[in-house]
Amino acid sequence: MTLSVRVFAQAAEANVGHLRTHRGDHEVDLIVERDDHKVVAVETKLSATVDDDDVKHLHWLHNEIGEDLLDAVVVTTGPHAYRRPDGIAVVPAALLGP
């Protein structure tokens, strides 16, 4: 999954990294950042379902950077893509390609 995100980001001339706070209180698996510092945050879960605990770091990041967070995504093993009521996208890993 990480390789797919890196390939997509390279095509969009964006950088990919990860985020972990100094004390380890918050962590986001992948941060895709454009030259204008706008960000897409991606969490990966080896589960078909997503609960509120799975997205807590994405909410924290939104509170930290506000409108610079273009979108927040959780990649799962589930069969369907949808957007949660809190606005976070849930996307099956199978949709990202090989």
C-alpha positions in Angstrom: 0.0 0.0 0.0 2.8 2.4 0.9 4.4 1.8 -2.5 1.1 2.6 -4.3 0.8 5.9 -2.4 4.4 6.8 -3.1 3.9 6.2 -6.9 0.7 8.3 -6.9 2.4 11.1 -5.0 5.4 11.1 -7.3 3.1 11.5 -10.3 1.5 14.5 -8.5 5.0 15.9 -7.6 4.3 15.5 -3.9 6.4 14.2 -1.1 5.6 11.3 1.2 6.6 10.9 4.8 5.1 9.9 8.1 4.4 11.8 11.3 5.1 10.9 14.9 5.2 13.4 17.7 8.3 13.7 19.9 6.6 11.8 22.8 4.8 9.4 20.5 1.4 10.6 21.5 0.3 11.0 17.9 1.3 9.1 14.7 0.0 9.2 11.2 1.2 6.4 8.8 1.6 8.5 5.6 1.7 12.2 5.0 1.5 13.3 1.4 2.6 16.9 1.1 2.4 19.2 -1.9 4.9 22.0 -2.6 2.3 24.5 -1.1 2.3 22.5 2.1 -1.2 21.1 1.7 -1.5 17.6 3.1 -3.4 14.4 2.6 -3.1 12.1 5.7 -3.3 8.3 5.3 -3.8 5.7 8.0 -3.6 2.0 7.3 -5.6 -0.6 9.2 -5.5 -4.3 8.8 -9.2 -4.5 9.5 -12.4 -4.3 7.4 -14.0 -1.8 9.8 -13.0 1.6 11.1 -14.0 3.0 14.5 -13.4 6.3 16.2 -10.2 5.2 17.8 -8.8 4.4 14.4 -9.2 8.0 13.3 -8.2 9.9 16.4 -4.8 10.9 15.1 -6.3 12.2 11.8 -8.7 14.4 13.9 -5.7 15.6 15.9 -3.8 16.5 12.7 -6.8 18.4 11.4 -6.9 20.4 14.7 -3.2 21.1 14.4 -3.0 22.2 10.7 -6.6 23.2 9.9 -7.3 23.9 6.2 -3.9 22.7 5.2 -5.3 19.2 5.6 -6.9 18.6 2.2 -8.2 15.1 3.1 -7.8 12.3 5.6 -8.1 8.7 4.5 -8.1 5.3 6.2 -7.1 2.4 4.0 -8.6 -0.9 5.1 -9.1 -4.5 4.1 -12.8 -3.9 3.7 -14.8 -4.3 0.5 -16.3 -0.8 0.2 -15.2 2.8 -0.1 -17.2 5.4 1.8 -16.9 8.7 3.7 -17.6 8.6 7.4 -19.9 11.2 8.9 -16.9 13.0 10.3 -15.6 13.4 6.7 -12.8 10.9 6.8 -12.6 8.7 3.7 -12.4 4.9 4.1 -10.9 3.2 1.1 -10.2 -0.5 0.5 -6.5 -1.3 -0.2 -7.6 -3.3 -3.3 -8.7 0.0 -4.9 -5.1 1.3 -4.8 -3.7 -1.2 -7.2 -0.9 -3.7 -7.0 
